[in-house]
Amino acid sequence: MKIGIIGAGHIGSALAGRFTSLGHSVQIANSRGPETLQDVAQKTGATPVTAQEAAHYGDIVVVTIPLKSIPDLPKDLFAGVPASVPVIDTSNYYPQLRDGQIAELETGDLTESEWVQQHLGRPVVKVFNNIHSERLANAGKPAGDPARFGLPVAGDDAAAKQQVMKLVEELGFDAVDDGSIHESWRQQPGSPVYGTDLPADKLRQQLADLGTERTEAQHQQFMANHAELEKKMIAQYGSQRD
């Protein structure tokens, strides 16, 4: 396949390397321009391009940039891109560490990916947000391997979600259906499945146990869990808000 990646950070670079190793053709973009991506190109085999070129290149497009940067993308980024091309959203909301407070995401009415959809003007499929980049690059296993684990995939378009789930399986992970984008709160930071590398059967059970409608108690608990995680990350890595 031809895959466009917008974002060349840890997740974007890990995906680029894995996709090219599987024989896919990858174009990758960042906010600073193709000329700044020579090291990424050398490491991953992806071709540096502009964000517009990446958006229009692929059979699948991946948007993997900090959540706070989503509104800065060109408003016409996906103009002319066929509706059949799935757009993957890998974003997570990190208010303390990186993004600052986004009022619409504090109430629990919107999931992160619903907010992303509003800004992109296009449906997305949510995946690759709850796995560490090193695990994404190195932890894939063949089907049937007892060490293989599942990744949740949420989306409203059945055909798009099926294409993305097939790609997840190809990368060496069991794709587990996490329902609609409105239900993707179950894989957001602070939830019991975030960063846990659960086997597919246990991941399915955990998602089912959470229910389909986020309660206020769940929202508050997950925000508290995530706040503690962010504090640890800031202590370890420092703030990324500047």
Beta strands, then each sheet from edge to edge (+ up, - down):
strand 1: 2-6
strand 2: 25-29
strand 3: 47-48
strand 4: 60-63
strand 5: 87-89
strand 6: 125-126
strand 7: 150-155
strand 8: 174-177
sheet 1: 3+ 2+ 1+ 4+ 5+ 6+ 7- 8-
end
